[in-house]
Amino acid sequence: MRKLDESEHVFYGNPNPAYRVPHPTFRGPMTFPRQPVVREAAVACVSNYGGRLWFLKKHIWSRNRMILDPLVELYGNLDSWKRFRDFPRVWRRGLPLNHQGRSSPGNGYYSDEYLLFLSEFKVAVCLENCLEERYFTEKYVNAARAGCIPVYHAHPSVREMFLKGAKWVDPADFGFSPSKTIRYALEQDQAEFRRINDAWLLSGAVADTDDRDCIKKIHQILRRKLIAKAGK
């Protein structure tokens, strides 16, 4: 997956824990908006397809192969996806065949409306744009809160820091084959994933990634630095 740029490293990847701020994954309280009826289908909500030469970027290639699989219903920004160039037909632009012709609903990825939309699907493909140490965004948390079976691939540090006690389907277990991964996920017992991931969410495993707390921590870090600078 892609490398974090320097501005991101300052927060999520800072080697000094005192200056490290996790990526926000929700904005409290920790709710579980869910539709009563679930479709036996997989969903992916992605607006950034990786740019014109996405197929030359290994990390984007792996992610796009998964979200462009015919078993997945793809939603995302229309203006972005209309510029999509498939491979090897790079001269042709337009929406992928599995794109549903609209973005996902809701005012941002933390909204209950968005989570309710996700909850209509049994499986959510929620691969990160980046696979790097300590990088963990809202994607997995949204899938778990919606009660979906997450299709996710985690950096070892993310497994240790955030995902202990959680349950997901990892494409690495299927040689990163999109069809094998998604078919397996669709065959699983959703109730079991919900039970385990609900307990994980309520355990406090991601409590420090509440957007409000992250902003407070940034304020505290900046305040300490300003005081230290003024004292020199």
Contacts in CASP RR format, 6 or more apart in sequence:
PFRMAT RR
TARGET T0000
AUTHOR 0000-0000-0000
METHOD contacts of the structure
MODEL  1
MRKLDESEHVFYGNPNPAYRVPHPTFRGPMTFPRQPVVREAAVACVSNYG
GRLWFLKKHIWSRNRMILDPLVELYGNLDSWKRFRDFPRVWRRGLPLNHQ
GRSSPGNGYYSDEYLLFLSEFKVAVCLENCLEERYFTEKYVNAARAGCIP
VYHAHPSVREMFLKGAKWVDPADFGFSPSKTIRYALEQDQAEFRRINDAW
LLSGAVADTDDRDCIKKIHQILRRKLIAKAGK
1 59 0 8 1.000
1 62 0 8 1.000
1 63 0 8 1.000
1 128 0 8 1.000
1 129 0 8 1.000
1 130 0 8 1.000
1 131 0 8 1.000
1 132 0 8 1.000
2 57 0 8 1.000
2 59 0 8 1.000
2 60 0 8 1.000
2 129 0 8 1.000
2 130 0 8 1.000
2 132 0 8 1.000
3 130 0 8 1.000
3 132 0 8 1.000
4 12 0 8 1.000
4 13 0 8 1.000
4 130 0 8 1.000
4 132 0 8 1.000
4 135 0 8 1.000
8 135 0 8 1.000
10 19 0 8 1.000
11 20 0 8 1.000
11 21 0 8 1.000
11 23 0 8 1.000
11 218 0 8 1.000
12 20 0 8 1.000
12 21 0 8 1.000
12 22 0 8 1.000
12 23 0 8 1.000
12 134 0 8 1.000
12 135 0 8 1.000
13 20 0 8 1.000
13 132 0 8 1.000
13 133 0 8 1.000
13 134 0 8 1.000
13 135 0 8 1.000
14 20 0 8 1.000
14 21 0 8 1.000
18 221 0 8 1.000
19 221 0 8 1.000
20 134 0 8 1.000
21 214 0 8 1.000
21 217 0 8 1.000
21 218 0 8 1.000
21 221 0 8 1.000
22 134 0 8 1.000
22 136 0 8 1.000
22 208 0 8 1.000
22 209 0 8 1.000
22 214 0 8 1.000
23 135 0 8 1.000
23 136 0 8 1.000
23 137 0 8 1.000
23 138 0 8 1.000
23 209 0 8 1.000
23 214 0 8 1.000
24 138 0 8 1.000
24 209 0 8 1.000
24 210 0 8 1.000
24 211 0 8 1.000
24 214 0 8 1.000
25 136 0 8 1.000
25 137 0 8 1.000
25 138 0 8 1.000
25 140 0 8 1.000
25 141 0 8 1.000
25 142 0 8 1.000
25 206 0 8 1.000
25 209 0 8 1.000
26 110 0 8 1.000
26 138 0 8 1.000
26 141 0 8 1.000
26 142 0 8 1.000
26 145 0 8 1.000
26 206 0 8 1.000
26 209 0 8 1.000
26 210 0 8 1.000
26 211 0 8 1.000
27 110 0 8 1.000
27 210 0 8 1.000
27 211 0 8 1.000
27 212 0 8 1.000
28 210 0 8 1.000
28 211 0 8 1.000
28 212 0 8 1.000
30 145 0 8 1.000
30 201 0 8 1.000
30 202 0 8 1.000
31 112 0 8 1.000
31 115 0 8 1.000
31 145 0 8 1.000
32 115 0 8 1.000
32 145 0 8 1.000
32 146 0 8 1.000
32 147 0 8 1.000
32 198 0 8 1.000
32 201 0 8 1.000
33 112 0 8 1.000
33 115 0 8 1.000
33 116 0 8 1.000
33 119 0 8 1.000
33 145 0 8 1.000
33 146 0 8 1.000
34 115 0 8 1.000
34 116 0 8 1.000
34 119 0 8 1.000
34 146 0 8 1.000
34 147 0 8 1.000
35 116 0 8 1.000
35 119 0 8 1.000
35 120 0 8 1.000
37 120 0 8 1.000
38 119 0 8 1.000
38 120 0 8 1.000
38 121 0 8 1.000
38 122 0 8 1.000
38 190 0 8 1.000
39 120 0 8 1.000
39 121 0 8 1.000
39 122 0 8 1.000
40 122 0 8 1.000
40 186 0 8 1.000
41 73 0 8 1.000
41 121 0 8 1.000
41 122 0 8 1.000
41 123 0 8 1.000
41 186 0 8 1.000
42 71 0 8 1.000
42 72 0 8 1.000
42 73 0 8 1.000
42 121 0 8 1.000
42 122 0 8 1.000
42 123 0 8 1.000
42 124 0 8 1.000
42 125 0 8 1.000
42 151 0 8 1.000
42 182 0 8 1.000
42 185 0 8 1.000
42 186 0 8 1.000
43 72 0 8 1.000
43 73 0 8 1.000
43 74 0 8 1.000
43 75 0 8 1.000
43 118 0 8 1.000
43 120 0 8 1.000
43 121 0 8 1.000
43 123 0 8 1.000
43 124 0 8 1.000
43 125 0 8 1.000
43 148 0 8 1.000
44 66 0 8 1.000
44 67 0 8 1.000
44 72 0 8 1.000
44 73 0 8 1.000
44 74 0 8 1.000
44 75 0 8 1.000
44 124 0 8 1.000
44 125 0 8 1.000
44 126 0 8 1.000
45 74 0 8 1.000
45 75 0 8 1.000
45 76 0 8 1.000
45 103 0 8 1.000
45 104 0 8 1.000
45 109 0 8 1.000
45 114 0 8 1.000
45 118 0 8 1.000
46 63 0 8 1.000
46 67 0 8 1.000
46 74 0 8 1.000
46 75 0 8 1.000
46 76 0 8 1.000
47 76 0 8 1.000
47 77 0 8 1.000
47 80 0 8 1.000
47 81 0 8 1.000
47 103 0 8 1.000
48 80 0 8 1.000
48 129 0 8 1.000
49 60 0 8 1.000
49 64 0 8 1.000
49 80 0 8 1.000
49 81 0 8 1.000
49 84 0 8 1.000
50 57 0 8 1.000
50 60 0 8 1.000
50 64 0 8 1.000
51 60 0 8 1.000
51 83 0 8 1.000
52 83 0 8 1.000
52 85 0 8 1.000
54 60 0 8 1.000
54 61 0 8 1.000
54 64 0 8 1.000
54 85 0 8 1.000
55 61 0 8 1.000
55 64 0 8 1.000
55 87 0 8 1.000
55 90 0 8 1.000
59 129 0 8 1.000
59 130 0 8 1.000
59 131 0 8 1.000
60 129 0 8 1.000
62 127 0 8 1.000
62 171 0 8 1.000
62 176 0 8 1.000
63 127 0 8 1.000
63 129 0 8 1.000
65 176 0 8 1.000
65 178 0 8 1.000
66 72 0 8 1.000
66 125 0 8 1.000
66 127 0 8 1.000
66 151 0 8 1.000
66 171 0 8 1.000
66 176 0 8 1.000
66 178 0 8 1.000
66 181 0 8 1.000
66 182 0 8 1.000
67 74 0 8 1.000
67 125 0 8 1.000
67 127 0 8 1.000
68 74 0 8 1.000
68 96 0 8 1.000
68 98 0 8 1.000
68 178 0 8 1.000
69 98 0 8 1.000
69 178 0 8 1.000
69 179 0 8 1.000
69 182 0 8 1.000
70 97 0 8 1.000
70 98 0 8 1.000
71 178 0 8 1.000
71 179 0 8 1.000
71 182 0 8 1.000
71 183 0 8 1.000
71 186 0 8 1.000
72 98 0 8 1.000
72 125 0 8 1.000
72 178 0 8 1.000
72 182 0 8 1.000
73 98 0 8 1.000
73 100 0 8 1.000
73 121 0 8 1.000
74 81 0 8 1.000
74 96 0 8 1.000
74 98 0 8 1.000
74 99 0 8 1.000
74 100 0 8 1.000
75 99 0 8 1.000
75 100 0 8 1.000
75 101 0 8 1.000
75 102 0 8 1.000
75 103 0 8 1.000
75 104 0 8 1.000
76 99 0 8 1.000
76 102 0 8 1.000
76 103 0 8 1.000
76 104 0 8 1.000
77 103 0 8 1.000
78 95 0 8 1.000
78 101 0 8 1.000
78 102 0 8 1.000
78 103 0 8 1.000
81 94 0 8 1.000
81 95 0 8 1.000
81 96 0 8 1.000
81 99 0 8 1.000
82 93 0 8 1.000
82 94 0 8 1.000
82 95 0 8 1.000
83 93 0 8 1.000
83 94 0 8 1.000
84 93 0 8 1.000
84 94 0 8 1.000
84 95 0 8 1.000
84 96 0 8 1.000
85 91 0 8 1.000
85 92 0 8 1.000
85 93 0 8 1.000
85 94 0 8 1.000
86 92 0 8 1.000
86 96 0 8 1.000
95 101 0 8 1.000
104 114 0 8 1.000
104 117 0 8 1.000
104 118 0 8 1.000
105 113 0 8 1.000
105 114 0 8 1.000
105 117 0 8 1.000
106 113 0 8 1.000
106 114 0 8 1.000
106 117 0 8 1.000
107 113 0 8 1.000
107 114 0 8 1.000
108 114 0 8 1.000
109 138 0 8 1.000
109 142 0 8 1.000
110 138 0 8 1.000
110 211 0 8 1.000
114 142 0 8 1.000
115 142 0 8 1.000
115 145 0 8 1.000
115 146 0 8 1.000
116 146 0 8 1.000
118 124 0 8 1.000
118 142 0 8 1.000
118 143 0 8 1.000
118 146 0 8 1.000
118 147 0 8 1.000
118 148 0 8 1.000
119 146 0 8 1.000
119 147 0 8 1.000
119 148 0 8 1.000
121 148 0 8 1.000
122 148 0 8 1.000
122 149 0 8 1.000
122 185 0 8 1.000
122 186 0 8 1.000
122 190 0 8 1.000
123 148 0 8 1.000
123 149 0 8 1.000
123 150 0 8 1.000
123 151 0 8 1.000
123 169 0 8 1.000
123 182 0 8 1.000
123 185 0 8 1.000
123 186 0 8 1.000
124 142 0 8 1.000
124 143 0 8 1.000
124 146 0 8 1.000
124 148 0 8 1.000
124 149 0 8 1.000
124 150 0 8 1.000
124 151 0 8 1.000
125 151 0 8 1.000
125 182 0 8 1.000
126 139 0 8 1.000
126 140 0 8 1.000
126 142 0 8 1.000
126 143 0 8 1.000
126 150 0 8 1.000
126 151 0 8 1.000
126 152 0 8 1.000
127 139 0 8 1.000
127 151 0 8 1.000
127 152 0 8 1.000
127 153 0 8 1.000
127 171 0 8 1.000
128 135 0 8 1.000
128 136 0 8 1.000
128 137 0 8 1.000
128 139 0 8 1.000
128 152 0 8 1.000
128 153 0 8 1.000
131 153 0 8 1.000
131 154 0 8 1.000
131 155 0 8 1.000
132 155 0 8 1.000
133 155 0 8 1.000
133 157 0 8 1.000
134 155 0 8 1.000
134 157 0 8 1.000
134 158 0 8 1.000
134 161 0 8 1.000
135 155 0 8 1.000
135 158 0 8 1.000
136 154 0 8 1.000
136 158 0 8 1.000
136 161 0 8 1.000
136 162 0 8 1.000
136 209 0 8 1.000
139 152 0 8 1.000
140 150 0 8 1.000
140 152 0 8 1.000
140 154 0 8 1.000
140 163 0 8 1.000
140 166 0 8 1.000
140 168 0 8 1.000
141 201 0 8 1.000
141 206 0 8 1.000
141 209 0 8 1.000
143 149 0 8 1.000
143 150 0 8 1.000
143 152 0 8 1.000
144 150 0 8 1.000
144 166 0 8 1.000
144 197 0 8 1.000
144 198 0 8 1.000
144 200 0 8 1.000
144 201 0 8 1.000
145 201 0 8 1.000
147 190 0 8 1.000
147 193 0 8 1.000
147 194 0 8 1.000
147 197 0 8 1.000
147 198 0 8 1.000
148 190 0 8 1.000
148 193 0 8 1.000
149 168 0 8 1.000
149 169 0 8 1.000
149 185 0 8 1.000
149 186 0 8 1.000
149 188 0 8 1.000
149 190 0 8 1.000
149 193 0 8 1.000
150 168 0 8 1.000
150 169 0 8 1.000
150 193 0 8 1.000
150 197 0 8 1.000
151 168 0 8 1.000
151 169 0 8 1.000
151 170 0 8 1.000
151 171 0 8 1.000
151 181 0 8 1.000
151 182 0 8 1.000
151 185 0 8 1.000
152 168 0 8 1.000
152 169 0 8 1.000
152 170 0 8 1.000
153 170 0 8 1.000
153 171 0 8 1.000
153 172 0 8 1.000
154 163 0 8 1.000
154 168 0 8 1.000
154 170 0 8 1.000
162 205 0 8 1.000
162 206 0 8 1.000
162 209 0 8 1.000
163 200 0 8 1.000
163 205 0 8 1.000
164 205 0 8 1.000
165 196 0 8 1.000
165 199 0 8 1.000
165 200 0 8 1.000
165 203 0 8 1.000
165 205 0 8 1.000
166 196 0 8 1.000
166 197 0 8 1.000
166 200 0 8 1.000
166 205 0 8 1.000
167 192 0 8 1.000
167 193 0 8 1.000
167 196 0 8 1.000
167 197 0 8 1.000
167 200 0 8 1.000
168 193 0 8 1.000
169 181 0 8 1.000
169 184 0 8 1.000
169 185 0 8 1.000
169 188 0 8 1.000
171 177 0 8 1.000
171 178 0 8 1.000
171 181 0 8 1.000
173 181 0 8 1.000
174 180 0 8 1.000
174 181 0 8 1.000
174 184 0 8 1.000
207 213 0 8 1.000
208 214 0 8 1.000
END
